[in-house]
Amino acid sequence: MQYFLYKLKFPYGVHFGADKAGIYLEKISVNCHCDTLYSAICHEILKLYGEEALKSFYEETKSGKFLLSDLLPYKQDNLLIPKPILYIERNVEKQVSDSVKKKKMKKLQFIPVMKINEFFNGEAEEIEFAKNVVYEKNAISKDSDSENNKLYSVAITRFDEDCGLYFIVKMQEDKKEWFDGIINSLALSGIGGKRTSGYGQFEVEDDCQLEINSNISEEAKIAQLLEQKGDYYLTLSAFYPQKEEILKLKSGYYSLIQRQGFVQSATYSDNLLKKIPITMINAGSCFEERFDGDITDVSKQGNHPVYRYGKPIMIGINV
């Protein structure tokens, strides 16, 4: 199996819900978790190739033949990775004495992959790549009475020029052309919320196989870290540990997020039903070994299973 990297540009902006819900649609995240991306990919497979193809894809994923990272930011050639939680928990008091630096480090969400050593020395700087814009929308009442119309706010992430989101996928090399077709179809459908307004549609800026001898240093660095044995392993995606992996979490430094939402399948139920909420390990968490993670059924009272993706891609880091 090989690692591939896809860089996406979002010309109309995106709406990804925040991990902690806010008022209406005003709370958003600048990145997208792997389970949301995986679900969108599954919908495209079902639409293009049918249930048998989707079942085969799920079985490949379950067996570990397909792995997916979160959607993470990039700026030009700078690939950003989640800020290691390890640093905040273990080293900040010892290595960073300046209070201004401490505040800067705590505010960081992402760091350039080429600056990971500087980060552990307290020298990482924030890179700006996007802005959140809040729009006022008008919900039109069905009875056409303008007095019943209601205003609501929607927050949209708009990326700066030469910026966007990338993801890493691990798959068999002979699946690349097939997967490209899925991603090109998804580009038109969009990902995230408010897609009927055009948000979430994207263009594939670039895609490549990740190789250590790449002439682009950032891609070579990612390729190296993906294969590298490290003191710790940082996850580039949210993941759901297998039962036998739960006890191993004690050796790591991590944060938790709750994942929930509604089932979007038209054949699942006549009514819009919620998925069973689950708690996942957040990207940026660090452990002393690699984890396999799992895919879990989050359906409830529906006509078919609904699977939430939770298998991580991890990189080795030395501290």
N, C-alpha and C positions, 0 to 999 in steps of 0.2 A: 504493500500500500504506500501511497505517496501523499505528501502534504501539498495543497494548492492554496493560493491566496487570491481573493477577489476584492477589488476596490470599487466601491459604488459611489456615484454622485447623485444627489437628490436636488434637482433644480427647483422644485416647488416646495421643499421643506418636508418635515416629517412630524408626526405626533406619536411619541411613545409614552405611555403612561408611566408615572413615577412609581417606585417601589412602595412608597408611602402615599396613600391616596390623599388628594387635596380637595378643595372645593370645586365641584363641577369638573371642568377640563383644563384647569389652570396649572395643575401640577404635572410636570413632564420630566422625562429623562432624555439626555442627549444620545444615549446609546440604547441598544436593543439586546435583550437577553436571548440566548441560543434557543430556548424553548419556543419563543415567539417566532423566530426565524424558521425553525424546524416545522412548526405547525403550518406556516405559510407555504413552505416547500411541499408539504404533504397535500395541501389543498390543490396546488398546481399539478401534482402527479395524478391525483384523482380526476381532475378536470381533463387532463390531456390523455391519460392512459388507462384509467379505470381502477376498479377495486383490486384486481389481482396484482397489478403493478405496485399499488400502494402497500399491499400486504407483503410483497417481496421486499420492498424498500424498508418497511418496518423490521422485518426479520434480519436484514443485513445490519441495520442500526443496532438492534438488540444484541447481535453477536459481536459488535465492535468493529465491523467492516466499514462503517461510516461514522465519522466523528465531526463535530461542528463547534466552533468557538462562538462567543458573543459577537455581535457587530460592534466594532471598536473604532475610535476616531483615527484619521490620518490627516496630515497637513503636508502637501507636496510629497516628498519621499519619506517624511517622518512618520513612522508607524508608532502609535501610542498603545501602551498596555496598561491594564489596571494597576493602580498604586498598590504595591505589596503591603498587605496588612501586617506582615511580619515586622516591618520597620517601625511602625507606630507602636506596636506592642513591646518591642524588645530594645530598640537602639536609640530612640529619639532623645531620651534624657542623657545618655552617655555621649552621643556624638554631636549633638546640636545644643550649644550653650546659649546661643543668641535667641531671645524670645521672639523677635520678628521672624527669624527663620522658622522657628517652631510653628508659628501661626500659618506661614506660607505652606509648610509641609502638610499640615493638617487639612488645609483647604484643597489640596491637590486631589483630583480624581484619577488622572492618568499621567503617565510619564513616558517620554520617548524611549523606545527600546534601546537606543544607542547610549542613553544616559543612565542606565540602571545602576552602574557602579557609583556615579556621582550622587544618585539618590541616596544610596546607603551611607554616603559621606555627608549628607545634608545639603547638597548643592543643587538639587533639581529645581528648575523653574517652570512655572505654569506656561503652557502653550495655548493660545486662544485659537479656536477653530470654528466656533459657532456662536450664534446669539439666539436667545429665546424671545419671541415676539408674541404678544397677546392681542388677539383680534376679538372685537365685539360682533357677535352674530345675532340674528333675529330669528327666533323660532316662530314660524307662521302657524297660527291657529287654523284648524280645519273648518271652523264655522265662519271664516273670513272676516271676523270681527277684529279690527286692528287693536282694540283695547285689550284683547286676550292674548295678543302676541307678547312674547317674552324675550328679553335680551339675555344672552349668556356669553361667557368668555371662553375662548379656545386658545391655548398656547401652542405655538408651532416653533420647532427648531429650524433655523435657517443657517446653513453652513457657509463659511467664508469661501472666497475664491480659492481654488486648488485644495479644497478640503472636502471630506466626506467620511464614509464609514467603510471599514474593510472587515472581512471575516476569513478565517482559515478553515479548510475542510480537509479531512483525511479520508481518502477513498482509493479504490483500485484504479489504476491508471486508465484501464479500458472503459471506465465509467465517465470519463471526463467529458466527452462529446455529448453524451446523454444528459449529464448534469448541466452543461452549458445551456441546453435547450430549456430545461426547467427554469434556470435563473433568468434567461431572456424573456420567458413568458411571465415570470413573476415581476419583472421590471415594469410591465404594463399594468399588471393587477395592483401592484403596490404592496407595501407592508406597513403595519402599524394602524393607528386609528384615523378616522375622518378621511378614508380613502375615496369616498364618493365626491369629496371636494378636490380631489387630485393630489392630496398629500400622500407621501410614501412612495410615489413612483420614482424610479431611479434609472440611471444609465450605468452600464458596466464600463468603468473608466479603464480598467486593466485587469488581467488575470494571468497568473503564472504559476509554474511549479516551483516550490521553494527548494533551493539548493544552496549548500554551504559555499560553493564556488561561484555564486551569482555575482555579476558585476555591479549590482546595487547593494551597498553595504547593509542597509536596513533589512532587506530580504535575506541576505546571507546570515545576519545576526539572528533573526527569528528562526531560520532553519537550524542554526547551531544550537540554540537554546531548546528547541523542540526535541533534539536527540541527546542533549547533554545530561550527564548525571550531575546532580547538584546537592548542595547541603539541604536545600528545600526545593519543593516543586510548587510553582505558582499556577493557579488555574486561570485560563483565559476565558472561561465560561462558567456560568452558574451550573451546579450539578446536584444530583440527588443520590446520596450514597446508598449502596446496597446494605442489607441488614448486617452482614458480616464486616462491613467497613465502618460502621458507626463507632465502635469502640476505638478505632484507630484515629478518630478525629481529635482525641485528647492530646495527641502529639503535635497538633498544628495550631495555627493562629488564623481565625476565620470570623466572618460575620454571616448572619442569617438573613434571608429574605423570604417573604411569603409570596407565593405565586397562586393566583386565582383568576377568575374571569368567566366569561360565558362561552358555551359551546356554539360555534358558528355553523356547524353542519346542518344542512336543510333536512337531512333524513334522520337526524337524531331524535327530534321531538317536534310536535306541533307547536309547542311553546318554547320560548327562549329560556334555557335552563343554565344554571351555574355549574362550573366544574368544581370538584372537590378541592378545596385549598390545601396546598402542601407547603412545607418549609424546605428551602433549598440552601446550599452553601453558595455564597456570593463569589463572583469573580474577584481575583486579587487575593483570595485566601491562600495560605502557604502551609504545606505539610511535608513531613520527612520522607514520604513515599508517594508514588503515583496511585491514583484511584481510578477504578473502572466506571463507577457510577451506574445508573440504571434508568430505565424508562418505566414509568408507572401509569396505571390506568386511573384516570380521575373522573370517570363517568359516574353518573348517578341518575337512575330512573330513565335512562335513555334507551334507544334502540340498538346501539352498538358501542363498543369500547371507545374511549377517548384517551390517547396516550400523551403524557407530557415528557418531553425529552429532558434527560438529566445526566448525560455522559460527558465528562470533561475532556478538553484538550489542555495539557499542562506543559510548562517549560521548566527546565532545571536552572536554578539560580544559586550562586555561591555568595556567602556573606562573610 
